[in-house]
Amino acid sequence: MSIKSPVLADVPRSEASPLDFAVSANDRQTIAMVRAALEAGRLRLAYQPIVLSSDTSRIGFYEGLIRVLDPTGRPIPARDFMSAVEAHQIGRDIDCAALTMGLNTLIRQPQLRLSINMSARSIGYPKWTAILRGALRAHPGVGERLILEITESSAMLVPEIVIAFMDELQIEGIAFALDDFGAGYTAIRYFKDFAFDILKIDGQFIRNIHADRDNQVVTAALLAIARQFDMLCVAESVETLADAEFLQAIGVDCQQGYLFGAPTVTPPWTSTLGRHSA
């Protein structure tokens, strides 16, 4: 059964451009690649540290980033396939796989706190819910070390559903992070209802912030929003010491980026032979 690309959904065949067909074909190939990896169990989490701005030698928590392995074992980052699959059933299956691996890591590493990405489209998906509920029942307390990250654009697809979902799971001790804040179109009025625990500022406002006045103003405004709503603030894509020092000076709570560690499928608790970046 062929999968129709969203690009072509409302375009009559006679009006579709060669580029439309190329995008559709590429999406089909990507979906097939990811499906094959799922069936073969070729998925991994790559772990990246989030450090405290006040002492960057201390790790606050890790983010588990989904990676698909190609047939040779080479990790493929989510940015190379997620946009093609997130609107399809396979996107929910990836969320299930990421949650399963993340929960297993938390169970094996009782000292760890970990964030896992999910799409708002997985809310209410029976398989995803069963995985989470099963782990919470079998391992009391594990929810208190789990952070679920939802991107700004995903949260705004169904804000009322996201709000109810968060309310239900925060009772279990699960924290929520609003990922890539500033990259989408969140209505500020929803912040009173969303009650996210963590706000992650999109990297486009962080890179070169020490010298970019526009980024400084935008980040200060986003930080003020986090403060107003009692959210921990994380700066994404921190790549230079100058940027890290600026973020520390303005009061950003935590930082994440290649300056402090690339995502790795062999984190410190699984290997002492060095890190393999994904």
Residue, then its C-alpha position, 0 to 999 in steps of 0.5 A: m500500500s503506498i503512502k501519499s505524501p502530505v505535500l500532494a494531499d490537496v494538489p491535483r495530479s495534473e498540477a503537482s510539480p516534479l519537485d512534489f513527486a521527488v519529495s513524495a518519493n523521498d518520503r516513501q523511501t525514508i518511511a520504508m527505511v525506518r520501518a525496516a529498522l523498526e522490524a529489525g530492532r535497529l533503534r538506539l538512544a543517543y544520550q546527551p548531557i544537560v549541565l548546570s550553568s552554575d557548575t558545568s561539571r555537574i550534569g542535571f539530566y540526560e536527553g535520550l535522542i532516538r537514532v535509527l541504525d542503517p544496515t551497516g550499523r551507522p546511526i542516523p539522527a532523527r532530523d534525517f527522518m522524523s519529518a517524513v514519519e511523524a505524521h504516520q503510524i510509524g511515528r507513534d511506533i518510534d515514540c514507543a521504542a524511544l519510551t521503552m529504551g528510556l524506561n529500561t535505562l532508568i530502571r537499570q540506572p537508578q541514579l539517572r534522570l532522563s528526558i525522552n522526546m514524544s509527539a503529541r500525536s502519541i497521546g492516547y495511543p494505547k501501545w504507548t500508554a501501556i508501556l508507560r503504565g506498565a513501567l510505573r506499576a512495576h517500578p514505583g518511583v521511576g516516573e519521578r526521574l522521567i522527563l517527557e519532551i514535547t516540541e512547541s509545534s507539536a504541543m500547539l497541534v492539540p493544546e487542550i489534549v496536551i494540557a489534560f495529558m500533562d495534568e494526569l502524568q504530573i501526578e505520577g511525578i513525571a516532568f514535562a519539557l517544552d522543547d525548541f521554544g521560540a521555533g514555533y508559534t505557542a500562544i502565550r495565553y496557554f502557558k498558564d494552563f500548560a504548566f511545563d516544568i522545563l523550557k528549552i530555548d531553541g538553538q537558533f537564539i543561542r548560537n553566537i549569543h555572546a556577540d549577537r544583540d538580537n539573540q540576547v534580547v530574544t533569549a532574555a525575553l524567553l528566560a523571563i517567560a520561564r521565570q514567570f511560570d516557574m520553569l527551569c530554563v535550558a539553553e540548547s545548542v551551546e557550542t562555545l565557551a563565550d556563549a556558555e559564559f554569557l548564558q551563565a551570566i544572564g541566569v539560564d539554569c542549564q545548558q545543552g550542546y556540543l561544548f559539553g558533549a555530543p549525543t552518544v550511543t555509549p554513555p558513561w554508564t555503559s562503557t569505559l572505553g570512550r564515547h562514540s558520537a552519533 
